[in-house]
Amino acid sequence: FSPQTITGNFASVIHGLNANHLTDQVIQRSKRMILDTLGVGLLGTSTEVCHKVRQYSKIYSSDISSTIWGHLDFRLPPLYAAFVNGVAVHSMDFDDTWHPATHPSGAVLPAVIALSEAFPQKKKISGLDLLLAFNVGIEVQGRLLRFSSEARNIPKRY
């Protein structure tokens, strides 16, 4: 991508992020966001909609699998584990939010955790790697929202 385009600049910034960019304040806030999202997600595993997507997702299987939160004996391919866990977080509708209106952690954390579980044992990622991936996901979401004309003035429209 050309750095002169919005897409090129976006890709360059995201590609250039590394653990050195995680300040102590960012790490502490990220940990709080992760803890909050896990708590809301675990509570959300008891909702009817989460039960439905869990039942639906049982038809999928793979040699690579990730945990369904609150059900350690039930594993799914990472894509579907992220989907089920993300639904659990959003089903409670009090996960973290920001302006413009979005729920950043509920979309990012389930995917990051599901993918991290899918790594082979000899290539497991560190906690710092997980924090970096989480923050890159939050940054991507925030930048996409900033570029989106649909995200403008959401509070005024609803």
Summary of the structure (lengths in Angstrom):
residues: 158
radius of gyration: 16.8
end to end distance: 36.4
largest distance: 50.3
contacts: 455
relative contact order: 0.15
helix: 67%
strand: 7%
